[in-house]
Amino acid sequence: MERYQLKDPIFTTLSEVADSLGLECYVIGGYVRDLILERPSKDIDVVVVGSGIDMAQAVAKNLGKGVSLSIFKNFGTAQIKRGSLELEFVGARKESYSHDSRKPVVEDGSLEDDQNRRDFTINALAICLNKERFGELVDPFGGMRDLQTRIIRTPLDPDITFSDDPLRMMRCVRFAAQLNFFIEERTYYALSRNKERINIISRERIADELNKIVASPRPSVGFELLEKCGLLALVCPELNRLKGTEEKDGKGHKDNFLHTMQVLNSVAENSDDLWLRWAAVFHDIGKPVTKKWDERIGWTFYNHNYIGEKMIPGIFKRMKLPMNEKMKFVQKMVNLHMRPIALVDDGVSDSAVRRLLFDAGDDLESLMILCDADITSKNQEKQQRYHENFKLLKDKMREIDEKDRIRNFQPPIQGEEIMRIFALPPCHQVGDIKTAIKDAVLDGLIPNEYQAAYDFMIQTAEKLGIKKVED
């Protein structure tokens, strides 16, 4: 019988407490999977044949000071936290489901019952913690073999597994993306057959799984699986609409979904920022809405960045993604993602660079990662030229930023001072003068300095027929 070394002292404590209570006790699920895969894992799930709450209370008492114990009697579970350590305790159970809910009817059960209810074979692995069998692997479904062959499959009939708890379909795709595993054939086809069941799952739970897919090493794996099995059309229809190409008079456009996946993977290679990755997911989301045929140049997607920016709040609200500064950051990236490429195309003027620096502000580096990733031409010569021009643009931006201090700058003269100098109440004229000063700095007409801005303000006011109040 195969045995594993559990080096963390907490397992010795769990073993001693379980034996003292006469309880059969196992560590189960993700911790065991990650232990075998040699992946880091913080959360430890403990299943007890008996009362998980009794076990948790005894362990908390044994650990002493600095322990936080939470008991959830309705669910028969308990949680212990101590520093970075997090333990979840549950009594072994068997479950049955009704068709319109993912909340099971729960009964006490054996370890076998508990493993039967697990979502995938690789998550049904258990290691015994009792002294006589300490470290012994319990693997009734061949989960060890599936780990070795990089396969995701359900312990029981996948149609029942997914129908009982449809969130498991999202978890299936997420594990494939996170672990770079393949979905076993029967399990994969059950995703397609049961996809409509995802509609009984809360958007918050779906968003949590999507965030984990987006944060995975190669996020396209998850989104392409969601698209192929039909789940993407249900959880993010706007992204699904990017799929496909169309040709007219011999002119076609690229598949914007596949392009988006390339951009997403490229961003993921260069940034762990979850919201920059979401910006990559949505950067072309306005293309289906703006797609038009032009007899002279073929397919166009004019203003898709602007339309895409306007779509983001509705998408975030429906998907239960955060309606805060994270959403605004994604909006900003979607709106600006074409600007650097346009500068490369048109030649780099100092004025255009200043305006980009001003509009991007502290998010400039993120924007440049997204824009660099957006260059996906199959023409290697064209792609190389773009990347070289991008490097020149970055050098120019760095030079102008160091010289003119434009990023996040505030005009040297604020509205309150304009009102005082010209004895004006709050009005559009104050805004006009302030905007003129800002534009003059960005266009390089005046330096980003107070005296130059003051002199320009006086000249601008005179042209508008506004006189300075005598000192």
C-alpha positions in Angstrom: 0.0 0.0 0.0 1.5 3.4 -1.1 2.2 5.8 1.7 3.1 9.5 1.6 5.2 11.6 3.9 3.2 14.5 5.5 5.9 16.6 7.0 3.9 19.5 8.3 3.6 19.2 12.1 -0.1 19.8 11.9 -0.7 16.3 10.5 0.9 14.8 13.6 -1.5 16.9 15.7 -4.5 15.8 13.6 -3.3 12.1 13.9 -3.0 12.3 17.7 -6.4 14.0 18.2 -8.2 11.6 15.9 -6.8 8.6 17.6 -7.6 10.0 21.1 -11.3 10.5 19.9 -11.4 7.1 18.2 -12.2 8.8 14.9 -11.2 7.7 11.4 -9.6 10.7 9.8 -8.2 11.7 6.4 -6.8 14.7 4.5 -8.6 14.8 1.2 -9.1 16.7 -2.1 -7.0 19.5 -3.4 -4.3 19.3 -0.8 -3.6 15.6 -1.6 -3.7 16.4 -5.4 -1.2 19.3 -5.1 1.0 17.3 -2.7 1.4 14.6 -5.4 1.8 17.2 -8.2 4.4 19.0 -6.0 2.3 22.2 -6.2 2.1 24.7 -3.2 -1.2 24.4 -1.3 -2.4 26.3 1.7 -5.9 24.9 2.4 -6.2 21.5 4.1 -9.5 19.7 3.9 -10.0 17.1 6.7 -12.8 14.5 6.5 -13.8 12.6 9.6 -15.9 9.4 9.8 -18.0 10.9 12.6 -18.3 14.5 13.7 -16.0 17.0 12.0 -17.1 19.6 14.4 -16.0 17.5 17.4 -12.7 16.9 15.8 -12.2 20.6 15.0 -13.0 21.7 18.6 -10.5 19.1 20.0 -7.8 20.3 17.5 -8.3 23.9 18.3 -8.0 23.2 22.0 -4.8 21.2 21.3 -3.2 24.0 19.3 -3.9 26.6 22.0 -3.4 30.4 21.6 -3.6 32.2 18.3 -6.3 29.9 16.9 -9.5 31.0 15.3 -12.3 28.4 15.3 -15.5 28.9 13.3 -18.4 26.3 13.5 -21.1 26.0 10.9 -23.7 23.7 12.5 -26.1 23.9 9.7 -23.5 22.4 7.3 -21.8 20.1 9.8 -18.5 21.8 9.1 -15.8 23.8 11.0 -12.8 25.9 10.1 -9.6 26.5 12.0 -7.2 29.4 11.1 -3.8 30.0 12.6 -1.5 32.4 10.8 -1.3 31.2 7.2 -2.7 27.7 8.2 -6.3 27.0 7.2 -8.1 23.7 8.1 -11.6 22.7 7.0 -13.3 19.9 8.9 -16.3 17.9 7.7 -17.9 14.7 8.7 -17.9 12.0 5.9 -21.3 12.2 4.1 -23.3 11.1 1.2 -25.5 13.5 -0.8 -28.6 13.5 -3.0 -29.8 16.4 -5.2 -33.1 17.7 -6.5 -33.2 18.9 -10.2 -33.7 22.6 -9.5 -31.0 23.1 -6.9 -27.3 22.5 -6.3 -27.9 22.3 -2.6 -27.8 18.6 -1.6 -29.7 16.6 1.0 -26.9 15.4 3.3 -26.6 12.3 5.4 -23.8 10.8 7.5 -21.7 8.4 5.5 -18.5 6.5 5.1 -15.2 7.6 3.5 -16.4 5.7 0.4 -19.6 7.8 0.3 -17.6 11.0 0.7 -15.2 10.1 -2.1 -18.2 9.2 -4.3 -19.6 12.7 -4.0 -16.3 14.4 -5.1 -16.2 16.2 -8.5 -13.2 14.6 -10.1 -11.0 11.5 -9.5 -8.0 13.7 -8.9 -9.9 15.5 -6.1 -11.2 12.2 -4.5 -7.8 11.1 -3.3 -7.5 10.7 0.5 -4.5 10.1 2.8 -5.2 8.4 6.2 -4.1 10.4 9.3 -4.6 7.7 11.9 -1.4 6.4 13.4 -1.7 2.8 12.2 -2.3 3.8 8.6 -0.6 7.2 8.6 0.2 8.4 5.1 -1.7 5.6 3.4 -3.3 6.7 0.1 -7.0 5.7 -0.5 -7.7 5.9 -4.2 -10.9 4.1 -5.3 -11.3 5.7 -8.7 -7.8 5.7 -10.2 -7.1 9.3 -9.4 -3.4 8.6 -9.1 -3.4 7.2 -12.6 -5.3 10.3 -13.9 -2.7 12.6 -12.3 0.1 10.8 -14.0 -1.7 10.8 -17.4 -3.0 14.4 -16.9 -6.7 13.5 -17.2 -9.7 15.1 -15.7 -12.7 12.8 -15.3 -15.6 12.3 -12.8 -15.6 9.4 -10.3 -19.2 8.5 -11.3 -21.4 9.1 -14.3 -20.4 12.6 -15.5 -24.0 13.4 -16.5 -25.1 12.8 -12.9 -22.1 14.6 -11.5 -22.7 17.7 -13.6 -26.5 17.7 -13.4 -26.3 17.4 -9.6 -24.0 20.4 -9.2 -23.5 22.3 -12.5 -20.8 24.5 -11.0 -18.6 21.4 -11.5 -18.6 22.0 -15.2 -16.9 25.4 -14.6 -14.5 23.7 -12.2 -13.7 21.0 -14.8 -12.7 23.6 -17.4 -10.8 25.6 -14.7 -8.7 22.6 -13.6 -7.9 21.9 -17.3 -6.6 25.5 -17.6 -4.8 25.6 -14.3 -3.1 22.2 -14.5 -2.8 21.9 -18.3 -4.8 18.6 -18.1 -7.0 17.0 -20.7 -10.7 16.4 -20.1 -11.6 12.7 -20.6 -13.9 12.1 -23.6 -17.1 11.0 -21.7 -16.6 13.9 -19.2 -16.1 16.4 -22.0 -19.3 15.4 -23.9 -21.3 15.5 -20.7 -20.3 19.2 -20.5 -22.1 19.9 -23.8 -25.1 17.8 -22.8 -25.6 19.5 -19.4 -24.5 23.1 -20.3 -28.0 24.6 -19.8 -27.9 23.5 -16.2 -25.3 26.3 -15.6 -28.3 28.7 -15.4 -29.2 27.5 -11.9 -25.7 28.6 -10.6 -25.3 32.1 -9.1 -23.3 34.5 -11.2 -21.0 35.1 -8.3 -19.9 31.5 -8.2 -19.4 31.5 -12.0 -17.4 34.7 -11.8 -15.1 33.1 -9.2 -14.3 30.2 -11.6 -13.8 32.6 -14.5 -11.4 34.6 -12.5 -9.4 31.5 -11.8 -9.4 30.6 -15.5 -8.2 34.1 -16.4 -5.5 33.9 -13.7 -4.2 30.5 -15.0 -0.9 30.1 -16.8 -2.5 29.8 -20.3 -6.0 31.2 -20.0 -7.0 30.5 -23.6 -7.2 26.8 -22.7 -10.2 27.5 -20.4 -12.0 29.9 -22.7 -11.6 27.7 -25.8 -13.0 24.7 -23.9 -15.9 26.9 -22.7 -16.6 27.9 -26.3 -16.4 24.4 -27.7 -18.8 22.8 -25.2 -21.3 25.7 -25.4 -20.8 27.1 -21.9 -19.3 30.4 -23.1 -22.5 31.5 -24.9 -24.3 31.1 -21.6 -21.8 32.7 -19.2 -20.3 35.5 -21.5 -22.3 35.8 -24.8 -20.5 38.9 -25.9 -17.2 37.1 -26.0 -18.8 34.2 -27.8 -20.0 36.6 -30.5 -16.4 37.3 -31.5 -16.1 33.8 -32.9 -16.0 33.3 -36.7 -15.0 35.0 -39.9 -16.8 36.4 -42.9 -15.6 36.9 -46.5 -17.0 39.2 -49.2 -15.5 40.0 -52.6 -12.4 38.0 -51.6 -11.8 40.1 -48.5 -12.1 38.5 -45.1 -11.5 39.5 -41.5 -9.7 37.4 -38.8 -11.5 35.4 -36.2 -11.6 37.9 -33.4 -12.2 35.3 -30.7 -9.0 33.4 -31.7 -7.2 36.7 -31.9 -8.4 37.7 -28.4 -7.1 34.3 -27.1 -3.7 35.1 -28.6 -3.7 38.5 -27.0 -4.8 37.1 -23.6 -2.0 34.5 -23.6 0.6 37.0 -24.5 -0.6 39.4 -21.7 -0.5 36.4 -19.3 3.1 35.7 -20.2 4.0 39.2 -19.2 1.7 40.1 -16.3 -0.1 38.5 -13.4 -2.5 41.4 -13.1 -5.9 39.8 -13.2 -7.7 43.0 -14.4 -5.2 43.6 -17.2 -5.9 40.0 -18.3 -9.6 40.8 -18.2 -8.9 43.9 -20.3 -7.3 41.6 -22.9 -10.4 39.4 -22.8 -12.6 42.4 -23.6 -10.3 44.6 -25.7 -12.2 43.9 -28.9 -15.6 43.2 -27.4 -17.1 46.1 -29.4 -16.2 44.6 -32.8 -19.4 42.5 -33.5 -21.5 45.6 -32.8 -19.4 47.9 -35.1 -18.6 45.5 -37.9 -19.4 47.0 -41.3 -18.6 46.4 -45.0 -16.9 49.2 -46.9 -16.6 48.7 -50.6 -13.3 50.5 -50.8 -11.4 48.9 -47.9 -13.4 45.8 -46.9 -14.5 45.0 -43.3 -14.2 47.8 -40.7 -14.7 48.0 -37.0 -14.7 51.8 -36.5 -14.9 53.0 -32.9 -15.0 49.5 -31.5 -12.7 50.6 -28.7 -15.1 53.4 -27.7 -18.2 51.1 -28.0 -16.4 48.4 -26.1 -15.6 50.8 -23.3 -19.4 51.6 -23.0 -20.3 47.9 -22.9 -18.0 47.0 -20.0 -20.3 48.2 -17.1 -23.2 46.2 -18.4 -21.1 43.1 -18.8 -19.5 43.5 -15.4 -22.9 44.0 -13.7 -24.4 40.9 -15.3 -21.4 38.7 -14.7 -21.1 40.0 -11.0 -17.6 41.3 -11.6 -16.6 44.3 -9.4 -18.3 47.6 -10.2 -15.4 49.7 -8.9 -12.0 51.0 -9.9 -11.1 47.6 -11.4 -14.0 47.9 -13.9 -12.9 51.5 -14.6 -9.3 50.2 -15.3 -10.7 47.6 -17.8 -12.8 50.4 -19.4 -9.7 52.6 -19.7 -7.6 49.8 -21.3 -10.3 48.9 -23.8 -10.7 52.6 -24.8 -7.0 53.3 -25.1 -5.8 50.0 -26.6 -5.5 51.3 -30.1 -3.8 54.6 -29.4 -0.2 53.4 -29.2 -0.6 51.4 -32.4 -2.1 54.4 -34.2 1.0 56.4 -33.1 3.2 53.8 -34.6 1.2 53.9 -37.9 1.1 57.7 -38.2 4.6 58.6 -37.0 5.3 59.7 -33.5 4.6 63.4 -32.8 5.5 64.9 -29.4 2.0 66.3 -29.0 0.3 62.9 -29.6 2.8 61.2 -27.1 2.0 63.8 -24.5 -1.7 63.2 -24.8 -1.2 59.5 -24.5 1.0 59.9 -21.4 -1.7 62.2 -19.9 -4.6 59.9 -20.7 -2.8 56.6 -19.6 -1.3 58.1 -16.4 -0.1 55.4 -14.0 -1.5 52.7 -16.2 0.8 53.3 -19.1 3.0 50.2 -18.5 -0.1 48.0 -18.4 -1.5 49.7 -21.6 1.8 49.0 -23.4 1.8 45.3 -22.4 -1.8 45.0 -23.8 -0.9 46.9 -27.0 2.3 44.9 -27.6 0.2 41.7 -27.2 -2.4 43.0 -29.7 0.1 42.7 -32.5 -0.8 39.2 -33.8 -0.2 39.5 -37.6 0.7 36.2 -39.3 3.0 38.3 -41.5 6.3 37.9 -39.5 7.9 40.8 -41.3 5.0 43.1 -40.5 4.9 41.9 -36.9 8.7 42.5 -36.5 8.3 46.0 -37.9 5.5 46.8 -35.5 7.5 45.6 -32.5 10.6 47.6 -33.5 8.4 50.7 -34.0 6.8 50.0 -30.6 10.3 50.1 -29.0 11.0 53.5 -30.6 7.7 54.7 -29.3 8.5 53.6 -25.8 11.8 55.3 -26.0 10.1 58.5 -27.1 7.5 58.3 -24.4 10.2 57.8 -21.7 12.1 60.9 -23.1 9.1 63.2 -23.1 7.8 62.0 -19.8 11.2 62.7 -18.1 11.3 66.2 -19.8 7.7 67.4 -19.5 6.4 65.5 -16.4 3.1 64.9 -18.2 1.8 61.6 -16.6 -1.0 62.4 -14.2 -0.1 66.1 -14.3 -2.5 68.8 -13.1 -2.5 72.0 -15.1 -0.3 74.5 -13.2 -3.3 76.8 -12.6 -6.5 75.4 -11.1 -10.1 76.6 -11.5 -10.2 78.3 -8.1 -7.3 80.5 -9.1 -8.8 81.4 -12.4 -12.1 82.4 -10.7 -10.1 84.6 -8.2 -7.9 86.3 -10.8 -10.8 87.2 -13.1 -13.6 87.5 -10.4 -15.6 84.8 -12.2 -18.2 82.6 -10.6 -18.2 78.8 -11.5 -19.0 78.8 -15.2 -18.1 77.4 -18.6 -15.5 80.2 -19.2 -13.5 78.9 -16.2 -13.5 75.5 -17.8 -12.6 76.9 -21.2 -9.5 78.7 -19.8 -8.4 75.7 -17.8 -8.8 73.3 -20.8 -6.9 75.8 -23.0 -4.0 75.7 -20.5 -4.0 71.9 -20.4 -4.1 71.7 -24.2 -1.3 74.2 -24.6 1.0 72.1 -22.3 0.1 68.8 -24.1 0.6 70.4 -27.5 4.0 71.7 -26.4 3.0 75.4 -26.9 4.1 76.2 -23.3 6.2 74.3 -20.8 4.5 72.6 -17.8 5.4 75.5 -15.5 3.4 78.1 -13.6 4.7 81.4 -15.1 4.3 80.1 -18.7 0.8 78.9 -17.8 -0.1 82.2 -16.1 1.0 84.3 -19.1 -0.9 82.0 -21.5 -4.0 82.2 -19.3 -3.9 86.1 -19.5 -3.6 86.0 -23.3 -6.4 83.4 -23.6 -8.7 85.4 -21.3 -8.2 88.6 -23.3 -9.2 86.8 -26.5 -12.4 85.7 -24.7 -13.0 89.3 -23.6 -12.3 88.5 -20.0 -10.3 91.1 -18.0 -8.1 90.5 -15.1 -9.2 92.1 -11.8 -6.7 94.6 -10.6 -4.4 93.4 -7.8 
